[in-house]
Amino acid sequence: MASGGDDVASRTASILKALSNPIRLKILALCLKKERSSRELREILGISKPLLIVHLKQLVKKGFLEYRVEFDQERMIVRKYYRTKRDFRVCIDENVLEEILKELDA
């Protein structure tokens, strides 16, 4: 029987967990049609910088969000601009459940 964090069930649950937070879904929506800086996202969402960073890291790690880095020479700071990736798809169907079942039978 498969167990641990690298089986299909664990990976699928991890992806769903990343999408189960309303703030993360709002971030994806805000970055869908327009790049947004972290400052812009904080202001729109009304959340702290540390909280935003936690959500952004989760979305980037799971492949839902990407970013580019820009150096502001005038202010001598680095800015990140986030955008929602367009090539992801989340689907739980019987094929995923069949894969989980095969791992359980192994």
Biopython code that builds the backbone (N, CA, C, O; Angstrom):
import numpy as np
from Bio.PDB.StructureBuilder import StructureBuilder

atoms = [
    (1, "MET", "N", (0.849, -1.179, 0.000)),
    (1, "MET", "CA", (0.000, 0.000, 0.000)),
    (1, "MET", "C", (0.895, 1.244, 0.000)),
    (1, "MET", "O", (1.841, 1.341, 0.782)),
    (2, "ALA", "N", (0.586, 2.174, -0.874)),
    (2, "ALA", "CA", (1.372, 3.416, -0.962)),
    (2, "ALA", "C", (0.980, 4.347, 0.177)),
    (2, "ALA", "O", (-0.187, 4.442, 0.557)),
    (3, "SER", "N", (1.982, 5.027, 0.709)),
    (3, "SER", "CA", (1.712, 6.017, 1.740)),
    (3, "SER", "C", (2.746, 7.115, 1.632)),
    (3, "SER", "O", (3.708, 6.986, 0.875)),
    (4, "GLY", "N", (2.568, 8.183, 2.370)),
    (4, "GLY", "CA", (3.539, 9.271, 2.329)),
    (4, "GLY", "C", (3.007, 10.440, 1.527)),
    (4, "GLY", "O", (1.811, 10.542, 1.257)),
    (5, "GLY", "N", (3.925, 11.322, 1.153)),
    (5, "GLY", "CA", (3.514, 12.553, 0.510)),
    (5, "GLY", "C", (3.744, 12.605, -0.978)),
    (5, "GLY", "O", (3.539, 13.655, -1.587)),
    (6, "ASP", "N", (4.178, 11.473, -1.609)),
    (6, "ASP", "CA", (4.492, 11.535, -3.029)),
    (6, "ASP", "C", (3.537, 10.692, -3.864)),
    (6, "ASP", "O", (3.821, 10.435, -5.034)),
    (7, "ASP", "N", (2.434, 10.261, -3.311)),
    (7, "ASP", "CA", (1.478, 9.488, -4.083)),
    (7, "ASP", "C", (0.456, 10.414, -4.749)),
    (7, "ASP", "O", (0.403, 11.607, -4.447)),
    (8, "VAL", "N", (-0.337, 9.870, -5.635)),
    (8, "VAL", "CA", (-1.312, 10.661, -6.399)),
    (8, "VAL", "C", (-2.296, 11.363, -5.469)),
    (8, "VAL", "O", (-2.619, 12.532, -5.678)),
    (9, "ALA", "N", (-2.770, 10.667, -4.453)),
    (9, "ALA", "CA", (-3.743, 11.270, -3.534)),
    (9, "ALA", "C", (-3.142, 12.476, -2.812)),
    (9, "ALA", "O", (-3.796, 13.510, -2.674)),
    (10, "SER", "N", (-1.908, 12.344, -2.357)),
    (10, "SER", "CA", (-1.264, 13.462, -1.649)),
    (10, "SER", "C", (-1.009, 14.644, -2.566)),
    (10, "SER", "O", (-1.244, 15.791, -2.185)),
    (11, "ARG", "N", (-0.524, 14.372, -3.784)),
    (11, "ARG", "CA", (-0.265, 15.466, -4.738)),
    (11, "ARG", "C", (-1.565, 16.176, -5.112)),
    (11, "ARG", "O", (-1.608, 17.403, -5.196)),
    (12, "THR", "N", (-2.612, 15.403, -5.335)),
    (12, "THR", "CA", (-3.905, 15.989, -5.706)),
    (12, "THR", "C", (-4.470, 16.820, -4.557)),
    (12, "THR", "O", (-4.975, 17.921, -4.776)),
    (13, "ALA", "N", (-4.387, 16.303, -3.344)),
    (13, "ALA", "CA", (-4.869, 17.044, -2.176)),
    (13, "ALA", "C", (-4.079, 18.340, -1.993)),
    (13, "ALA", "O", (-4.646, 19.367, -1.620)),
    (14, "SER", "N", (-2.784, 18.293, -2.252)),
    (14, "SER", "CA", (-1.942, 19.480, -2.125)),
    (14, "SER", "C", (-2.355, 20.570, -3.117)),
    (14, "SER", "O", (-2.388, 21.751, -2.770)),
    (15, "ILE", "N", (-2.664, 20.174, -4.336)),
    (15, "ILE", "CA", (-3.124, 21.126, -5.353)),
    (15, "ILE", "C", (-4.466, 21.724, -4.945)),
    (15, "ILE", "O", (-4.666, 22.935, -5.036)),
    (16, "LEU", "N", (-5.377, 20.878, -4.498)),
    (16, "LEU", "CA", (-6.690, 21.374, -4.090)),
    (16, "LEU", "C", (-6.584, 22.284, -2.868)),
    (16, "LEU", "O", (-7.324, 23.261, -2.754)),
    (17, "LYS", "N", (-5.669, 21.966, -1.960)),
    (17, "LYS", "CA", (-5.465, 22.804, -0.785)),
    (17, "LYS", "C", (-4.994, 24.193, -1.196)),
    (17, "LYS", "O", (-5.419, 25.195, -0.621)),
    (18, "ALA", "N", (-4.110, 24.251, -2.198)),
    (18, "ALA", "CA", (-3.608, 25.546, -2.674)),
    (18, "ALA", "C", (-4.738, 26.400, -3.238)),
    (18, "ALA", "O", (-4.689, 27.627, -3.155)),
    (19, "LEU", "N", (-5.740, 25.769, -3.801)),
    (19, "LEU", "CA", (-6.856, 26.502, -4.400)),
    (19, "LEU", "C", (-8.035, 26.692, -3.449)),
    (19, "LEU", "O", (-9.017, 27.343, -3.804)),
    (20, "SER", "N", (-7.949, 26.134, -2.254)),
    (20, "SER", "CA", (-9.096, 26.167, -1.341)),
    (20, "SER", "C", (-9.183, 27.422, -0.493)),
    (20, "SER", "O", (-10.080, 27.539, 0.342)),
    (21, "ASN", "N", (-8.273, 28.357, -0.690)),
    (21, "ASN", "CA", (-8.264, 29.575, 0.100)),
    (21, "ASN", "C", (-8.828, 30.738, -0.712)),
    (21, "ASN", "O", (-8.372, 30.979, -1.830)),
    (22, "PRO", "N", (-9.805, 31.462, -0.177)),
    (22, "PRO", "CA", (-10.418, 32.571, -0.922)),
    (22, "PRO", "C", (-9.416, 33.657, -1.337)),
    (22, "PRO", "O", (-9.550, 34.244, -2.411)),
    (23, "ILE", "N", (-8.424, 33.921, -0.500)),
    (23, "ILE", "CA", (-7.436, 34.949, -0.860)),
    (23, "ILE", "C", (-6.635, 34.504, -2.080)),
    (23, "ILE", "O", (-6.377, 35.305, -2.978)),
    (24, "ARG", "N", (-6.242, 33.231, -2.115)),
    (24, "ARG", "CA", (-5.477, 32.744, -3.262)),
    (24, "ARG", "C", (-6.314, 32.768, -4.535)),
    (24, "ARG", "O", (-5.795, 33.079, -5.607)),
    (25, "LEU", "N", (-7.580, 32.451, -4.435)),
    (25, "LEU", "CA", (-8.446, 32.524, -5.619)),
    (25, "LEU", "C", (-8.598, 33.971, -6.090)),
    (25, "LEU", "O", (-8.642, 34.232, -7.292)),
    (26, "LYS", "N", (-8.679, 34.904, -5.148)),
    (26, "LYS", "CA", (-8.751, 36.325, -5.519)),
    (26, "LYS", "C", (-7.473, 36.786, -6.197)),
    (26, "LYS", "O", (-7.522, 37.562, -7.151)),
    (27, "ILE", "N", (-6.333, 36.317, -5.715)),
    (27, "ILE", "CA", (-5.053, 36.667, -6.332)),
    (27, "ILE", "C", (-5.021, 36.171, -7.777)),
    (27, "ILE", "O", (-4.623, 36.904, -8.683)),
    (28, "LEU", "N", (-5.440, 34.925, -7.986)),
    (28, "LEU", "CA", (-5.463, 34.382, -9.348)),
    (28, "LEU", "C", (-6.384, 35.198, -10.253)),
    (28, "LEU", "O", (-6.054, 35.456, -11.411)),
    (29, "ALA", "N", (-7.528, 35.600, -9.727)),
    (29, "ALA", "CA", (-8.469, 36.403, -10.521)),
    (29, "ALA", "C", (-7.878, 37.775, -10.830)),
    (29, "ALA", "O", (-7.981, 38.253, -11.960)),
    (30, "LEU", "N", (-7.266, 38.407, -9.848)),
    (30, "LEU", "CA", (-6.686, 39.740, -10.041)),
    (30, "LEU", "C", (-5.537, 39.727, -11.049)),
    (30, "LEU", "O", (-5.318, 40.710, -11.757)),
    (31, "CYS", "N", (-4.812, 38.626, -11.112)),
    (31, "CYS", "CA", (-3.647, 38.538, -12.002)),
    (31, "CYS", "C", (-3.960, 37.870, -13.335)),
    (31, "CYS", "O", (-3.057, 37.605, -14.129)),
    (32, "LEU", "N", (-5.218, 37.603, -13.576)),
    (32, "LEU", "CA", (-5.604, 36.892, -14.797)),
    (32, "LEU", "C", (-5.404, 37.739, -16.053)),
    (32, "LEU", "O", (-4.848, 37.261, -17.041)),
    (33, "LYS", "N", (-5.848, 38.976, -16.020)),
    (33, "LYS", "CA", (-5.811, 39.815, -17.220)),
    (33, "LYS", "C", (-4.769, 40.916, -17.156)),
    (33, "LYS", "O", (-4.521, 41.607, -18.144)),
    (34, "LYS", "N", (-4.154, 41.078, -15.978)),
    (34, "LYS", "CA", (-3.206, 42.174, -15.801)),
    (34, "LYS", "C", (-2.141, 41.767, -14.791)),
    (34, "LYS", "O", (-2.450, 41.207, -13.739)),
    (35, "GLU", "N", (-0.893, 42.052, -15.120)),
    (35, "GLU", "CA", (0.175, 41.844, -14.146)),
    (35, "GLU", "C", (-0.060, 42.754, -12.954)),
    (35, "GLU", "O", (-0.499, 43.894, -13.102)),
    (36, "ARG", "N", (0.236, 42.241, -11.781)),
    (36, "ARG", "CA", (0.061, 43.030, -10.560)),
    (36, "ARG", "C", (1.311, 42.934, -9.699)),
    (36, "ARG", "O", (1.905, 41.864, -9.563)),
    (37, "SER", "N", (1.700, 44.052, -9.126)),
    (37, "SER", "CA", (2.821, 44.036, -8.181)),
    (37, "SER", "C", (2.307, 43.547, -6.831)),
    (37, "SER", "O", (1.103, 43.555, -6.572)),
    (38, "SER", "N", (3.227, 43.123, -5.985)),
    (38, "SER", "CA", (2.809, 42.671, -4.659)),
    (38, "SER", "C", (2.179, 43.824, -3.880)),
    (38, "SER", "O", (1.229, 43.622, -3.123)),
    (39, "ARG", "N", (2.702, 45.016, -4.066)),
    (39, "ARG", "CA", (2.116, 46.181, -3.382)),
    (39, "ARG", "C", (0.664, 46.401, -3.835)),
    (39, "ARG", "O", (-0.219, 46.646, -3.013)),
    (40, "GLU", "N", (0.435, 46.313, -5.121)),
    (40, "GLU", "CA", (-0.922, 46.485, -5.659)),
    (40, "GLU", "C", (-1.860, 45.411, -5.101)),
    (40, "GLU", "O", (-2.992, 45.709, -4.719)),
    (41, "LEU", "N", (-1.391, 44.173, -5.056)),
    (41, "LEU", "CA", (-2.214, 43.092, -4.516)),
    (41, "LEU", "C", (-2.537, 43.325, -3.040)),
    (41, "LEU", "O", (-3.673, 43.127, -2.610)),
    (42, "ARG", "N", (-1.531, 43.749, -2.265)),
    (42, "ARG", "CA", (-1.763, 44.035, -0.830)),
    (42, "ARG", "C", (-2.816, 45.110, -0.656)),
    (42, "ARG", "O", (-3.709, 44.983, 0.183)),
    (43, "GLU", "N", (-2.714, 46.177, -1.451)),
    (43, "GLU", "CA", (-3.665, 47.286, -1.321)),
    (43, "GLU", "C", (-5.080, 46.858, -1.693)),
    (43, "GLU", "O", (-6.036, 47.208, -1.001)),
    (44, "ILE", "N", (-5.218, 46.110, -2.769)),
    (44, "ILE", "CA", (-6.548, 45.667, -3.205)),
    (44, "ILE", "C", (-7.158, 44.708, -2.191)),
    (44, "ILE", "O", (-8.336, 44.822, -1.853)),
    (45, "LEU", "N", (-6.358, 43.765, -1.709)),
    (45, "LEU", "CA", (-6.864, 42.731, -0.801)),
    (45, "LEU", "C", (-6.920, 43.175, 0.657)),
    (45, "LEU", "O", (-7.620, 42.570, 1.469)),
    (46, "GLY", "N", (-6.180, 44.234, 0.985)),
    (46, "GLY", "CA", (-6.177, 44.722, 2.360)),
    (46, "GLY", "C", (-5.535, 43.755, 3.336)),
    (46, "GLY", "O", (-6.014, 43.587, 4.458)),
    (47, "ILE", "N", (-4.440, 43.110, 2.908)),
    (47, "ILE", "CA", (-3.753, 42.157, 3.783)),
    (47, "ILE", "C", (-2.300, 42.597, 3.975)),
    (47, "ILE", "O", (-1.784, 43.436, 3.236)),
    (48, "SER", "N", (-1.662, 42.015, 4.978)),
    (48, "SER", "CA", (-0.278, 42.364, 5.297)),
    (48, "SER", "C", (0.683, 41.758, 4.275)),
    (48, "SER", "O", (0.343, 40.817, 3.557)),
    (49, "LYS", "N", (1.872, 42.314, 4.230)),
    (49, "LYS", "CA", (2.904, 41.804, 3.320)),
    (49, "LYS", "C", (3.275, 40.354, 3.651)),
    (49, "LYS", "O", (3.348, 39.530, 2.739)),
    (50, "PRO", "N", (3.512, 40.014, 4.934)),
    (50, "PRO", "CA", (3.850, 38.609, 5.235)),
    (50, "PRO", "C", (2.760, 37.623, 4.812)),
    (50, "PRO", "O", (3.062, 36.544, 4.304)),
    (51, "LEU", "N", (1.493, 37.995, 5.023)),
    (51, "LEU", "CA", (0.397, 37.109, 4.633)),
    (51, "LEU", "C", (0.342, 36.960, 3.110)),
    (51, "LEU", "O", (0.140, 35.859, 2.598)),
    (52, "LEU", "N", (0.518, 38.051, 2.401)),
    (52, "LEU", "CA", (0.510, 37.989, 0.941)),
    (52, "LEU", "C", (1.635, 37.093, 0.438)),
    (52, "LEU", "O", (1.428, 36.287, -0.469)),
    (53, "ILE", "N", (2.815, 37.228, 1.015)),
    (53, "ILE", "CA", (3.961, 36.423, 0.586)),
    (53, "ILE", "C", (3.679, 34.930, 0.738)),
    (53, "ILE", "O", (4.039, 34.136, -0.130)),
    (54, "VAL", "N", (3.042, 34.554, 1.831)),
    (54, "VAL", "CA", (2.683, 33.146, 2.047)),
    (54, "VAL", "C", (1.798, 32.644, 0.911)),
    (54, "VAL", "O", (2.034, 31.568, 0.361)),
    (55, "HIS", "N", (0.785, 33.423, 0.565)),
    (55, "HIS", "CA", (-0.140, 33.020, -0.500)),
    (55, "HIS", "C", (0.541, 32.996, -1.860)),
    (55, "HIS", "O", (0.324, 32.070, -2.641)),
    (56, "LEU", "N", (1.359, 34.000, -2.156)),
    (56, "LEU", "CA", (2.046, 34.048, -3.444)),
    (56, "LEU", "C", (2.993, 32.859, -3.605)),
    (56, "LEU", "O", (3.044, 32.243, -4.670)),
    (57, "LYS", "N", (3.734, 32.541, -2.559)),
    (57, "LYS", "CA", (4.661, 31.409, -2.623)),
    (57, "LYS", "C", (3.931, 30.103, -2.913)),
    (57, "LYS", "O", (4.391, 29.284, -3.709)),
    (58, "GLN", "N", (2.808, 29.924, -2.267)),
    (58, "GLN", "CA", (2.015, 28.706, -2.475)),
    (58, "GLN", "C", (1.543, 28.600, -3.929)),
    (58, "GLN", "O", (1.625, 27.532, -4.536)),
    (59, "LEU", "N", (1.053, 29.700, -4.477)),
    (59, "LEU", "CA", (0.544, 29.694, -5.851)),
    (59, "LEU", "C", (1.664, 29.513, -6.874)),
    (59, "LEU", "O", (1.478, 28.830, -7.881)),
    (60, "VAL", "N", (2.809, 30.111, -6.624)),
    (60, "VAL", "CA", (3.957, 29.945, -7.525)),
    (60, "VAL", "C", (4.458, 28.501, -7.454)),
    (60, "VAL", "O", (4.730, 27.880, -8.481)),
    (61, "LYS", "N", (4.578, 27.978, -6.241)),
    (61, "LYS", "CA", (5.082, 26.616, -6.033)),
    (61, "LYS", "C", (4.210, 25.579, -6.747)),
    (61, "LYS", "O", (4.729, 24.612, -7.303)),
    (62, "LYS", "N", (2.911, 25.774, -6.733)),
    (62, "LYS", "CA", (1.989, 24.819, -7.351)),
    (62, "LYS", "C", (1.801, 25.067, -8.849)),
    (62, "LYS", "O", (1.100, 24.308, -9.519)),
    (63, "GLY", "N", (2.423, 26.124, -9.376)),
    (63, "GLY", "CA", (2.378, 26.361, -10.818)),
    (63, "GLY", "C", (1.184, 27.134, -11.321)),
    (63, "GLY", "O", (0.903, 27.125, -12.519)),
    (64, "PHE", "N", (0.471, 27.807, -10.428)),
    (64, "PHE", "CA", (-0.693, 28.589, -10.843)),
    (64, "PHE", "C", (-0.349, 30.038, -11.153)),
    (64, "PHE", "O", (-1.085, 30.718, -11.868)),
    (65, "LEU", "N", (0.763, 30.507, -10.617)),
    (65, "LEU", "CA", (1.144, 31.909, -10.739)),
    (65, "LEU", "C", (2.608, 31.978, -11.159)),
    (65, "LEU", "O", (3.422, 31.152, -10.748)),
    (66, "GLU", "N", (2.931, 32.971, -11.980)),
    (66, "GLU", "CA", (4.326, 33.207, -12.349)),
    (66, "GLU", "C", (4.620, 34.686, -12.156)),
    (66, "GLU", "O", (3.706, 35.491, -11.978)),
    (67, "TYR", "N", (5.889, 35.036, -12.191)),
    (67, "TYR", "CA", (6.244, 36.437, -11.960)),
    (67, "TYR", "C", (7.481, 36.811, -12.757)),
    (67, "TYR", "O", (8.246, 35.958, -13.207)),
    (68, "ARG", "N", (7.648, 38.110, -12.913)),
    (68, "ARG", "CA", (8.879, 38.645, -13.480)),
    (68, "ARG", "C", (9.421, 39.662, -12.494)),
    (68, "ARG", "O", (8.670, 40.271, -11.731)),
    (69, "VAL", "N", (10.722, 39.837, -12.520)),
    (69, "VAL", "CA", (11.394, 40.745, -11.597)),
    (69, "VAL", "C", (11.859, 41.971, -12.364)),
    (69, "VAL", "O", (12.377, 41.868, -13.476)),
    (70, "GLU", "N", (11.667, 43.124, -11.756)),
    (70, "GLU", "CA", (12.093, 44.389, -12.361)),
    (70, "GLU", "C", (12.820, 45.206, -11.300)),
    (70, "GLU", "O", (12.377, 45.299, -10.156)),
    (71, "PHE", "N", (13.940, 45.793, -11.698)),
    (71, "PHE", "CA", (14.714, 46.619, -10.774)),
    (71, "PHE", "C", (14.365, 48.082, -11.013)),
    (71, "PHE", "O", (14.533, 48.593, -12.120)),
    (72, "ASP", "N", (13.880, 48.751, -9.976)),
    (72, "ASP", "CA", (13.558, 50.177, -10.039)),
    (72, "ASP", "C", (14.815, 50.939, -9.631)),
    (72, "ASP", "O", (15.130, 51.053, -8.446)),
    (73, "GLN", "N", (15.537, 51.465, -10.641)),
    (73, "GLN", "CA", (16.810, 52.144, -10.355)),
    (73, "GLN", "C", (16.617, 53.441, -9.578)),
    (73, "GLN", "O", (17.465, 53.819, -8.769)),
    (74, "GLU", "N", (15.514, 54.110, -9.823)),
    (74, "GLU", "CA", (15.267, 55.378, -9.130)),
    (74, "GLU", "C", (15.136, 55.167, -7.624)),
    (74, "GLU", "O", (15.705, 55.916, -6.831)),
    (75, "ARG", "N", (14.383, 54.143, -7.242)),
    (75, "ARG", "CA", (14.157, 53.881, -5.814)),
    (75, "ARG", "C", (15.080, 52.806, -5.258)),
    (75, "ARG", "O", (15.089, 52.547, -4.054)),
    (76, "MET", "N", (15.865, 52.176, -6.147)),
    (76, "MET", "CA", (16.803, 51.128, -5.747)),
    (76, "MET", "C", (16.109, 49.950, -5.050)),
    (76, "MET", "O", (16.553, 49.474, -4.005)),
    (77, "ILE", "N", (15.022, 49.501, -5.653)),
    (77, "ILE", "CA", (14.301, 48.352, -5.107)),
    (77, "ILE", "C", (13.956, 47.375, -6.233)),
    (77, "ILE", "O", (13.887, 47.746, -7.405)),
    (78, "VAL", "N", (13.747, 46.144, -5.851)),
    (78, "VAL", "CA", (13.326, 45.108, -6.786)),
    (78, "VAL", "C", (11.825, 44.935, -6.640)),
    (78, "VAL", "O", (11.303, 44.833, -5.530)),
    (79, "ARG", "N", (11.145, 44.901, -7.762)),
    (79, "ARG", "CA", (9.697, 44.677, -7.761)),
    (79, "ARG", "C", (9.385, 43.378, -8.490)),
    (79, "ARG", "O", (10.016, 43.043, -9.493)),
    (80, "LYS", "N", (8.416, 42.665, -7.977)),
    (80, "LYS", "CA", (7.925, 41.460, -8.656)),
    (80, "LYS", "C", (6.536, 41.764, -9.186)),
    (80, "LYS", "O", (5.708, 42.371, -8.507)),
    (81, "TYR", "N", (6.304, 41.327, -10.409)),
    (81, "TYR", "CA", (4.997, 41.480, -11.047)),
    (81, "TYR", "C", (4.458, 40.080, -11.321)),
    (81, "TYR", "O", (5.104, 39.272, -11.987)),
    (82, "TYR", "N", (3.277, 39.811, -10.802)),
    (82, "TYR", "CA", (2.677, 38.481, -10.871)),
    (82, "TYR", "C", (1.601, 38.410, -11.941)),
    (82, "TYR", "O", (0.899, 39.384, -12.212)),
    (83, "ARG", "N", (1.490, 37.224, -12.545)),
    (83, "ARG", "CA", (0.411, 36.964, -13.491)),
    (83, "ARG", "C", (0.003, 35.496, -13.370)),
    (83, "ARG", "O", (0.821, 34.628, -13.062)),
    (84, "THR", "N", (-1.261, 35.247, -13.617)),
    (84, "THR", "CA", (-1.796, 33.895, -13.556)),
    (84, "THR", "C", (-1.356, 33.133, -14.796)),
    (84, "THR", "O", (-1.472, 33.634, -15.914)),
    (85, "LYS", "N", (-0.856, 31.934, -14.597)),
    (85, "LYS", "CA", (-0.491, 31.096, -15.739)),
    (85, "LYS", "C", (-1.762, 30.688, -16.465)),
    (85, "LYS", "O", (-2.783, 30.422, -15.832)),
    (86, "ARG", "N", (-1.703, 30.640, -17.770)),
    (86, "ARG", "CA", (-2.882, 30.301, -18.567)),
    (86, "ARG", "C", (-2.963, 28.829, -18.925)),
    (86, "ARG", "O", (-3.976, 28.379, -19.460)),
    (87, "ASP", "N", (-1.919, 28.078, -18.640)),
    (87, "ASP", "CA", (-1.871, 26.700, -19.123)),
    (87, "ASP", "C", (-2.101, 25.648, -18.037)),
    (87, "ASP", "O", (-1.640, 24.514, -18.166)),
    (88, "PHE", "N", (-2.802, 26.013, -16.982)),
    (88, "PHE", "CA", (-3.066, 24.994, -15.966)),
    (88, "PHE", "C", (-4.521, 24.564, -16.039)),
    (88, "PHE", "O", (-5.401, 25.300, -16.485)),
    (89, "ARG", "N", (-4.729, 23.346, -15.584)),
    (89, "ARG", "CA", (-6.078, 22.792, -15.571)),
    (89, "ARG", "C", (-6.181, 21.902, -14.339)),
    (89, "ARG", "O", (-5.291, 21.096, -14.067)),
    (90, "VAL", "N", (-7.248, 22.051, -13.615)),
    (90, "VAL", "CA", (-7.467, 21.230, -12.428)),
    (90, "VAL", "C", (-8.701, 20.388, -12.664)),
    (90, "VAL", "O", (-9.782, 20.905, -12.946)),
    (91, "CYS", "N", (-8.525, 19.081, -12.545)),
    (91, "CYS", "CA", (-9.642, 18.180, -12.820)),
    (91, "CYS", "C", (-9.520, 16.951, -11.925)),
    (91, "CYS", "O", (-8.473, 16.306, -11.867)),
    (92, "ILE", "N", (-10.585, 16.650, -11.247)),
    (92, "ILE", "CA", (-10.660, 15.405, -10.485)),
    (92, "ILE", "C", (-11.754, 14.583, -11.160)),
    (92, "ILE", "O", (-12.932, 14.937, -11.123)),
    (93, "ASP", "N", (-11.351, 13.513, -11.756)),
    (93, "ASP", "CA", (-12.340, 12.643, -12.391)),
    (93, "ASP", "C", (-12.032, 11.204, -12.003)),
    (93, "ASP", "O", (-11.171, 10.945, -11.162)),
    (94, "GLU", "N", (-12.733, 10.289, -12.616)),
    (94, "GLU", "CA", (-12.540, 8.893, -12.216)),
    (94, "GLU", "C", (-11.143, 8.379, -12.565)),
    (94, "GLU", "O", (-10.671, 7.432, -11.937)),
    (95, "ASN", "N", (-10.473, 8.978, -13.550)),
    (95, "ASN", "CA", (-9.107, 8.558, -13.880)),
    (95, "ASN", "C", (-8.155, 8.825, -12.716)),
    (95, "ASN", "O", (-7.313, 7.984, -12.399)),
    (96, "VAL", "N", (-8.282, 9.983, -12.083)),
    (96, "VAL", "CA", (-7.444, 10.299, -10.928)),
    (96, "VAL", "C", (-7.752, 9.328, -9.794)),
    (96, "VAL", "O", (-6.844, 8.829, -9.129)),
    (97, "LEU", "N", (-9.023, 9.068, -9.581)),
    (97, "LEU", "CA", (-9.413, 8.129, -8.520)),
    (97, "LEU", "C", (-8.920, 6.716, -8.828)),
    (97, "LEU", "O", (-8.544, 5.980, -7.916)),
    (98, "GLU", "N", (-8.918, 6.332, -10.109)),
    (98, "GLU", "CA", (-8.387, 5.023, -10.505)),
    (98, "GLU", "C", (-6.889, 4.935, -10.214)),
    (98, "GLU", "O", (-6.408, 3.894, -9.764)),
    (99, "GLU", "N", (-6.150, 6.012, -10.464)),
    (99, "GLU", "CA", (-4.711, 6.039, -10.155)),
    (99, "GLU", "C", (-4.472, 5.861, -8.654)),
    (99, "GLU", "O", (-3.567, 5.139, -8.237)),
    (100, "ILE", "N", (-5.287, 6.521, -7.870)),
    (100, "ILE", "CA", (-5.167, 6.395, -6.406)),
    (100, "ILE", "C", (-5.456, 4.953, -5.995)),
    (100, "ILE", "O", (-4.762, 4.386, -5.151)),
    (101, "LEU", "N", (-6.480, 4.375, -6.596)),
    (101, "LEU", "CA", (-6.846, 2.998, -6.275)),
    (101, "LEU", "C", (-5.707, 2.033, -6.625)),
    (101, "LEU", "O", (-5.423, 1.108, -5.863)),
    (102, "LYS", "N", (-5.053, 2.246, -7.777)),
    (102, "LYS", "CA", (-3.911, 1.396, -8.169)),
    (102, "LYS", "C", (-2.787, 1.500, -7.152)),
    (102, "LYS", "O", (-2.166, 0.497, -6.801)),
    (103, "GLU", "N", (-2.525, 2.714, -6.679)),
    (103, "GLU", "CA", (-1.480, 2.868, -5.674)),
    (103, "GLU", "C", (-1.836, 2.165, -4.377)),
    (103, "GLU", "O", (-0.961, 1.623, -3.701)),
    (104, "LEU", "N", (-3.101, 2.169, -4.030)),
    (104, "LEU", "CA", (-3.528, 1.481, -2.803)),
    (104, "LEU", "C", (-3.380, -0.021, -2.935)),
    (104, "LEU", "O", (-3.087, -0.713, -1.960)),
    (105, "ASP", "N", (-3.585, -0.527, -4.156)),
    (105, "ASP", "CA", (-3.478, -1.963, -4.387)),
    (105, "ASP", "C", (-2.036, -2.447, -4.529)),
    (105, "ASP", "O", (-1.763, -3.644, -4.441)),
    (106, "ALA", "N", (-1.109, -1.500, -4.752)),
    (106, "ALA", "CA", (0.304, -1.867, -4.968)),
    (106, "ALA", "C", (0.961, -2.392, -3.710)),
    (106, "ALA", "O", (2.141, -2.742, -3.729)),
]
sb = StructureBuilder()
sb.init_structure("model")
sb.init_model(0)
sb.init_chain("A")
sb.init_seg("    ")
for serial, (resi, resn, name, xyz) in enumerate(atoms, 1):
    if name == "N":
        sb.init_residue(resn, " ", resi, " ")
    sb.init_atom(name, np.array(xyz, "f"), 0.0, 1.0, " ", f" {name:<3s}", serial, name[0])
structure = sb.get_structure()
